[in-house]
Amino acid sequence: MNVDIGENGDNVESVPTTTQRNKLARAFQYHLDRSAPHLLRRWLATLGLAMVYTLRVYWVKGFHVVSYGLATYVLNLVMGFLSPKVDPELEGIDGLSSPGRESDEYKPFERRLPEFRLWYSITKAFIVSIIMTFVSVLDVPVFWPILSSYWVFLFVLTMKRQMVHMVKYKYNPFSKGKRRYHGRKTSPGSGGITGNVSTHQD
């Protein structure tokens, strides 16, 4: 079989390979975009991967370092999900408004890490971790209770710091939507007397 060689000595067969790779990348991105609206299905699939990984680690009784790295990485992602896109401390230094300050215009909470990216990163992490459990070199013998205790300490310290940050700058990462303004309600027999205007956030 003859292979054509270009002027620079490159194999011409590499061009179809690149084209095929681009097609696969576009197809993957297409299906990834289509999965975006299906929040529950996406997270159920990720939960299934987490169960597969847990069963795999329990079966082989090893890969504690991989599990620790995975748990720390997921914790880091969750903290990005709970954090605002722009740090209020930096906004205070720049003289801009922070999420906790009152303003005429309501600005919804913007996450540093959106939900879809959180899901995608966690899913990839579990897939990579499952593959890593088949590499025996990565099964480093360690005393796993120490790793578990250290991760619990790291989790408590990180969440405490995040809660203090949320209380200090008065933002809620779980609020969504806009404030709704309800019109004045007239009570029967009030002769047109109206009550107070109430507002609430979705």
C-alpha positions in Angstrom: 0.0 0.0 0.0 1.5 3.3 -1.1 1.3 6.3 1.2 1.6 9.8 -0.3 4.1 12.0 1.3 3.7 15.8 1.3 6.4 18.4 0.6 7.3 18.5 4.3 7.3 14.8 4.7 3.9 14.7 6.4 1.7 11.7 6.0 -1.4 12.7 4.0 -3.4 10.1 5.9 -3.2 12.4 9.0 -5.7 14.8 7.4 -8.6 12.3 7.4 -7.7 11.4 10.9 -8.0 15.0 12.0 -11.3 15.4 10.1 -12.7 12.3 11.9 -11.6 13.7 15.2 -13.3 17.0 14.5 -16.5 15.1 13.6 -16.4 13.1 16.8 -15.8 16.3 18.8 -18.8 18.1 17.2 -21.0 15.0 17.7 -20.0 14.9 21.4 -20.6 18.6 21.8 -24.0 18.3 20.1 -25.2 15.5 22.5 -23.7 17.4 25.5 -25.7 20.5 24.5 -28.9 18.5 24.2 -28.4 17.1 27.7 -28.3 20.5 29.3 -32.1 20.9 29.9 -32.4 17.4 31.5 -31.1 18.3 34.9 -32.5 15.4 36.8 -31.4 12.8 34.3 -27.9 14.2 34.2 -27.5 14.1 37.9 -29.0 10.6 38.2 -26.5 9.4 35.6 -23.7 11.0 37.6 -25.0 9.4 40.8 -24.9 6.0 39.0 -21.2 6.6 38.2 -20.6 7.5 41.8 -22.2 4.2 42.9 -20.1 2.3 40.4 -16.9 3.9 41.7 -17.9 3.3 45.3 -18.6 -0.4 44.6 -15.4 -0.7 42.6 -13.3 0.7 45.5 -15.2 -1.4 48.0 -14.6 -4.5 45.9 -10.8 -4.0 45.5 -10.4 -2.5 49.0 -7.9 0.0 47.8 -7.2 3.2 45.9 -7.7 5.4 48.9 -5.4 8.1 47.6 -7.5 8.3 44.4 -10.6 8.5 46.5 -9.2 11.3 48.6 -8.1 13.2 45.5 -11.6 12.8 43.9 -13.4 13.9 47.1 -11.1 17.0 47.4 -11.7 17.9 43.7 -15.4 17.6 44.1 -15.3 19.7 47.2 -13.4 22.4 45.3 -16.0 22.3 42.5 -18.9 22.6 45.0 -17.2 25.6 46.6 -17.0 27.3 43.2 -20.7 26.5 42.7 -21.6 28.2 46.1 -19.3 31.2 45.5 -20.3 34.4 43.6 -18.7 35.1 40.2 -17.1 38.2 41.6 -15.7 38.2 45.1 -17.5 40.8 47.2 -14.3 41.6 49.0 -12.7 42.7 45.7 -15.8 44.6 44.8 -15.6 46.5 48.1 -12.0 47.4 47.4 -12.9 48.7 43.9 -15.8 50.7 45.2 -18.4 48.6 43.4 -21.6 47.3 44.9 -21.6 43.9 46.5 -24.4 41.3 46.7 -25.2 42.3 50.2 -25.7 46.0 49.5 -29.1 47.4 48.8 -29.5 48.9 45.3 -32.4 50.1 43.1 -31.8 47.3 40.5 -32.0 43.7 41.6 -29.1 41.6 40.4 -29.5 37.8 40.7 -26.8 35.7 42.2 -24.2 34.7 39.6 -22.1 31.6 40.4 -18.5 31.3 39.8 -19.1 27.8 38.5 -22.5 27.3 36.8 -24.5 24.2 37.5 -23.9 22.6 34.1 -20.1 23.0 34.4 -20.3 21.6 37.9 -22.1 18.5 36.7 -19.8 18.0 33.7 -16.6 18.4 35.8 -17.9 16.0 38.5 -19.0 13.4 35.9 -15.6 13.6 34.1 -13.9 13.2 37.5 -15.8 10.0 38.3 -15.1 8.5 34.9 -11.4 9.2 35.2 -11.3 7.9 38.7 -13.1 4.6 37.7 -10.4 4.2 34.9 -7.7 4.9 37.5 -8.9 2.0 39.7 -7.7 -0.4 37.0 -4.1 0.9 37.2 -2.5 -1.1 40.0 0.4 1.4 40.3 -2.0 4.0 41.7 -3.1 1.7 44.5 -0.7 3.3 47.0 -0.9 1.7 50.5 -1.9 4.3 53.0 -3.7 4.3 56.4 -7.1 5.4 55.1 -8.6 6.6 58.4 -6.1 9.4 58.5 -7.0 10.5 55.0 -10.7 10.3 55.8 -10.3 12.3 59.0 -8.2 14.9 57.2 -10.8 15.3 54.5 -13.6 15.7 57.0 -11.6 18.4 58.8 -11.0 20.1 55.4 -14.7 19.9 54.6 -15.8 21.4 57.9 -13.2 24.2 57.7 -14.1 25.0 54.1 -17.8 25.0 54.6 -17.5 27.1 57.8 -15.5 29.7 55.9 -18.0 29.7 53.1 -20.9 30.2 55.5 -19.2 33.1 57.2 -18.6 34.7 53.8 -22.3 34.3 52.9 -23.4 35.8 56.2 -21.0 38.7 56.0 -21.9 39.7 52.4 -25.6 38.7 52.7 -26.0 36.5 49.6 -27.8 33.3 49.1 -26.5 30.9 46.4 -29.7 29.0 46.4 -32.0 31.8 45.6 -33.2 32.1 42.0 -35.3 34.2 39.7 -36.3 37.8 40.2 -38.2 39.6 42.9 -41.9 39.5 42.3 -44.0 42.5 43.2 -47.6 41.8 44.1 -50.2 44.6 43.5 -52.1 46.2 46.3 -54.9 44.0 47.5 -58.3 45.5 48.5 -60.1 43.9 51.4 -63.9 43.6 51.3 -65.6 46.5 52.8 -62.5 48.6 53.0 -63.8 51.2 50.7 -60.8 51.1 48.4 -58.2 51.1 51.3 -55.2 49.2 50.1 -52.7 47.2 52.1 -49.0 47.2 52.0 -47.1 46.1 48.9 -45.3 42.8 49.5 -42.3 41.6 47.7 -40.5 38.3 47.7 -37.8 36.4 45.9 -38.3 33.2 44.0 
